[in-house]
Amino acid sequence: MNDAAELGRLIRESRLRKGMSLAQLAAAVGRSSSSVRRWERGEVPPAKAIVGDLAAALDLEVSDLDALRPVAPSPETPDPPDDPPAEEPKHTTLEQPIAAAV
């Protein structure tokens, strides 16, 4: 299981253990129910800015949630390019000989 799925499982189990609905947890952290649903499914992690509120609402430690959050790549390590650089386009001249008028 990856960290996103594990984090989602932890959020869901903690919410259910407290007897909270998706809407109740969403209201407690100032987000939508659909956001909470996406966290629980492991689709996206909760924003770093609300981890403290989320931990408090679920009676968890911030470190429990942070340990499972995906690590963003370091700014010193750029992502490799997806595709090789495109070749320079070849320009053709628009000048054409003018045909003699008939």
FENNORTA-V79784 format. One record per pair of residues at least 24 apart in sequence whose C-alpha atoms are under 7 Angstrom apart, sorted by the first residue. I is the first residue (numbers start at 1). J is the second residue. Records with the same first field share a line. If there is no record, write none. Layout:
BEGIN
I=J ; J
END
This chain:
BEGIN
3=68 ; 69 ; 70
4=42 ; 45 ; 68 ; 69 ; 70
5=41 ; 42
7=42 ; 65 ; 68
8=39 ; 40 ; 41 ; 42
9=40
11=40
12=40
14=58
15=58
28=57
29=53 ; 54
45=69
END
